[in-house]
Amino acid sequence: MYDWDEKPELNITPLVDVMLVLLAILMVTAPTMVYEELIQLPKGSKTDPLKKAYSIEIRVTKSKDVTIEKVNYDFDKFPDEFILFAQNKDKGTPVTISADERILYKDVMHILKSVKMAGFTQVSLSTNG
């Protein structure tokens, strides 16, 4: 006969196992979900396209030939010649130094120092990567 006063035992182990599996699945898939909000950008006023800004490019070859705007300069006399070249130039003009990778570091620094001494502030060294 059945005893009505007996309290039933609740076995929650299978429920916990299922919840842990669902939690693991959620944790694995949540970082891969991408939410994209579509936005509509405002219309801008139509303007002339930007003109390429003037810049000075200094090229130094393996044999220490220095070229600026298709004019060759002597490497040893470059500081003085560059100061003369830069007299009529805006000191805010970007200067790019493209040097052969086979020349010595000190030779590139010689060119860089000369450009800085002439008063240019926006100087960069160009690379191939």
Backbone torsions as a table, in degrees:
resi	resn	phi	psi	omega
1	MET	NA	152.2	-175.4
2	TYR	-88.3	132.9	180.0
3	ASP	-92.8	113.1	-176.6
4	TRP	-73.9	-15.9	-179.8
5	ASP	-85.4	-10.5	-179.4
6	GLU	-73.2	133.5	179.7
7	LYS	-91.6	131.7	-179.2
8	PRO	-74.6	147.6	176.7
9	GLU	-92.1	136.7	-179.6
10	LEU	-101.0	118.9	-179.6
11	ASN	-96.0	106.4	-177.2
12	ILE	-100.3	3.7	-179.1
13	THR	-58.1	-46.7	178.4
14	PRO	-63.1	-34.9	179.1
15	LEU	-65.5	-42.7	178.2
16	VAL	-65.0	-40.8	178.5
17	ASP	-60.7	-45.1	-179.8
18	VAL	-64.8	-41.6	-179.3
19	MET	-66.1	-38.6	178.0
20	LEU	-65.5	-39.0	177.0
21	VAL	-64.7	-44.3	178.4
22	LEU	-64.2	-37.9	177.4
23	LEU	-65.1	-41.5	178.5
24	ALA	-64.0	-41.0	178.2
25	ILE	-63.7	-43.3	178.7
26	LEU	-62.5	-42.4	-179.0
27	MET	-66.6	-31.5	179.6
28	VAL	-78.0	-38.8	-174.7
29	THR	-87.8	-22.5	-175.9
30	ALA	-62.4	-42.1	-179.5
31	PRO	-66.4	-21.0	-178.3
32	THR	-87.6	-9.6	179.2
33	MET	-74.3	135.1	179.8
34	VAL	-119.2	125.0	177.5
35	TYR	-104.6	124.5	-178.3
36	GLU	-118.6	121.0	175.8
37	GLU	-97.3	127.1	178.0
38	LEU	-80.5	127.3	178.2
39	ILE	-120.8	151.9	178.4
40	GLN	-113.7	116.7	-178.0
41	LEU	-79.0	146.8	178.9
42	PRO	-71.4	154.5	178.0
43	LYS	-77.0	134.8	178.0
44	GLY	-95.2	165.7	177.4
45	SER	-77.4	143.7	-178.3
46	LYS	-78.7	124.7	-179.4
47	THR	-127.8	170.8	176.7
48	ASP	-67.8	147.6	177.3
49	PRO	-64.5	150.9	-179.1
50	LEU	-65.2	137.9	176.9
51	LYS	-88.1	146.4	179.6
52	LYS	-67.7	126.0	-177.9
53	ALA	-71.5	146.2	178.4
54	TYR	-69.2	135.4	175.9
55	SER	-141.8	157.5	179.5
56	ILE	-103.7	126.3	177.9
57	GLU	-112.6	124.1	178.0
58	ILE	-107.2	123.4	-180.0
59	ARG	-112.5	132.2	179.2
60	VAL	-123.9	121.9	-178.4
61	THR	-89.3	176.5	-179.9
62	LYS	-61.0	-34.7	-179.0
63	SER	-88.0	17.1	177.0
64	LYS	64.4	34.2	172.6
65	ASP	-86.4	122.1	-178.0
66	VAL	-102.6	128.4	-178.4
67	THR	-128.2	130.9	173.6
68	ILE	-131.3	122.9	179.8
69	GLU	48.6	48.6	177.0
70	LYS	64.6	19.2	175.4
71	VAL	-115.0	129.1	-179.5
72	ASN	-87.5	143.0	179.1
73	TYR	-128.1	149.8	176.9
74	ASP	-74.5	133.4	-176.3
75	PHE	-61.9	-43.9	-176.7
76	ASP	-70.2	-30.4	-179.1
77	LYS	-98.1	8.2	-174.3
78	PHE	-57.6	-42.7	-178.0
79	PRO	-57.1	-46.6	-179.7
80	ASP	-67.7	-42.9	-178.9
81	GLU	-66.7	-35.2	179.9
82	PHE	-70.9	-35.6	177.0
83	ILE	-63.3	-39.9	176.1
84	LEU	-65.5	-40.7	178.8
85	PHE	-62.8	-37.2	-172.3
86	ALA	-86.5	-2.0	-176.8
87	GLN	-58.1	-41.3	-175.9
88	ASN	-96.4	8.1	-176.3
89	LYS	-99.8	151.1	175.0
90	ASP	-73.3	129.8	-176.6
91	LYS	-72.3	-9.8	176.3
92	GLY	-89.2	-0.6	-179.7
93	THR	-67.5	133.1	177.4
94	PRO	-66.6	138.2	178.1
95	VAL	-120.3	129.1	178.4
96	THR	-116.0	128.7	177.7
97	ILE	-105.8	118.6	176.6
98	SER	-111.6	107.4	-177.2
99	ALA	-117.5	144.4	176.3
100	ASP	-61.9	139.2	-176.6
101	GLU	-69.3	-15.0	-177.6
102	ARG	-86.3	-7.5	177.3
103	ILE	-84.3	160.6	-175.3
104	LEU	-70.5	152.1	178.9
105	TYR	-59.0	-41.7	-177.9
106	LYS	-64.1	-29.2	178.0
107	ASP	-71.0	-38.0	176.6
108	VAL	-67.0	-40.2	178.7
109	MET	-66.4	-30.0	176.1
110	HIS	-62.3	-44.2	178.3
111	ILE	-66.7	-45.8	-179.1
112	LEU	-61.1	-43.4	178.9
113	LYS	-63.3	-39.3	179.1
114	SER	-63.8	-40.2	179.2
115	VAL	-66.6	-43.1	179.2
116	LYS	-65.2	-38.6	179.6
117	MET	-67.1	-26.7	178.3
118	ALA	-75.7	-9.9	175.0
119	GLY	105.6	3.2	-179.7
120	PHE	-79.1	138.4	-176.5
121	THR	-109.1	-24.2	-178.2
122	GLN	-102.8	84.1	-177.0
123	VAL	-117.1	133.4	178.1
124	SER	-136.4	152.6	176.6
125	LEU	-103.0	126.6	-177.9
126	SER	-89.1	144.3	178.1
127	THR	-127.3	179.2	-177.7
128	ASN	-102.0	18.5	-177.0
129	GLY	-154.1	NA	NA
